[in-house]
């Protein structure tokens, strides 16, 4: 029995979908991005621009874990960057005094 394609993520931006596709490819998981043409034509209408990332059903759980792990990693990086900016702002304020 053949594996069917399932949607594991939806995006409002084609570039984000392609980046997720590439991330999965780095782990050996082939993915398909659908809806990009509709999004390009109707980009101003979010209800019409459903860009989906689809993979084989047998790899869905692994792919979701990879994407979630990447999202958590990016969140941590964003928090660290915010802390660095706050530290820099504090330093600059001390220098001005």
Wavefront OBJ file of the C-alpha trace (Angstrom):
o trace
v 0.000 0.000 0.000
v 1.387 3.402 -0.993
v 2.020 6.122 1.541
v -0.186 9.175 1.089
v 0.785 12.825 1.440
v -0.358 14.619 4.579
v -0.171 18.282 5.526
v 2.050 18.842 8.547
v 2.229 22.651 8.540
v 0.596 25.721 7.024
v 2.321 29.001 6.277
v 1.276 32.480 5.274
v 4.588 33.015 3.511
v 6.077 30.969 0.682
v 9.650 31.614 1.838
v 8.950 30.215 5.313
v 7.454 27.101 3.739
v 10.507 26.634 1.509
v 12.836 27.055 4.490
v 10.922 24.362 6.391
v 11.072 22.119 3.311
v 14.854 22.579 3.130
v 15.235 21.858 6.849
v 13.414 18.558 6.395
v 15.516 17.774 3.316
v 18.618 18.223 5.486
v 17.264 15.313 7.561
v 16.501 13.203 4.493
v 12.758 13.879 4.465
v 11.284 14.878 1.122
v 8.518 17.467 1.307
v 6.210 19.254 -1.106
v 5.049 22.866 -0.817
v 1.559 23.435 -2.211
v -0.489 26.567 -2.695
v 2.395 28.895 -3.499
v 0.913 29.972 -6.834
v -2.407 30.845 -5.235
v -0.553 32.761 -2.526
v 1.403 34.710 -5.147
v -1.768 35.696 -6.975
v -3.834 36.422 -3.860
v -1.016 37.357 -1.464
v -3.029 40.198 0.019
v -5.861 37.887 1.014
v -4.708 35.561 3.818
v -7.871 33.469 3.634
v -6.959 32.521 0.078
v -3.242 31.937 0.579
v -2.908 28.569 2.259
v 0.631 27.389 1.675
v 0.972 23.845 2.942
v 3.957 21.635 3.635
v 3.157 18.015 2.819
v 5.144 14.847 3.348
v 4.586 11.114 3.322
v 2.367 10.008 6.168
v 4.988 7.542 7.431
v 7.410 10.436 8.097
v 4.893 12.906 9.534
v 5.743 12.452 13.210
v 9.488 12.740 12.659
v 9.007 15.842 10.485
v 6.778 17.522 13.085
v 9.400 16.897 15.758
v 12.120 18.420 13.578
v 10.044 21.525 12.867
v 9.077 21.923 16.542
v 12.704 21.540 17.607
v 13.758 24.222 15.110
v 11.011 26.543 16.335
v 12.137 26.107 19.952
v 15.744 26.761 18.938
v 14.760 29.973 17.138
v 12.736 31.119 20.153
v 15.751 30.646 22.418
v 17.950 32.571 19.993
v 15.417 35.413 19.883
v 15.354 35.571 23.683
v 19.157 35.643 23.829
v 19.261 38.410 21.223
v 16.732 40.433 23.237
v 18.825 40.041 26.375
v 21.933 41.202 24.509
v 20.089 44.266 23.232
v 18.902 45.092 26.736
v 22.450 44.726 28.052
v 23.751 46.992 25.278
v 21.065 49.581 26.032
v 22.011 49.532 29.711
v 25.677 49.924 28.825
v 24.937 52.862 26.528
v 22.816 54.555 29.167
v 25.637 54.164 31.739
v 28.131 55.636 29.268
v 25.944 58.690 28.669
v 25.769 59.535 32.366
l 1 2 3 4 5 6 7 8 9 10 11 12 13 14 15 16 17 18 19 20 21 22 23 24 25 26 27 28 29 30 31 32 33 34 35 36 37 38 39 40 41 42 43 44 45 46 47 48 49 50 51 52 53 54 55 56 57 58 59 60 61 62 63 64 65 66 67 68 69 70 71 72 73 74 75 76 77 78 79 80 81 82 83 84 85 86 87 88 89 90 91 92 93 94 95 96 97
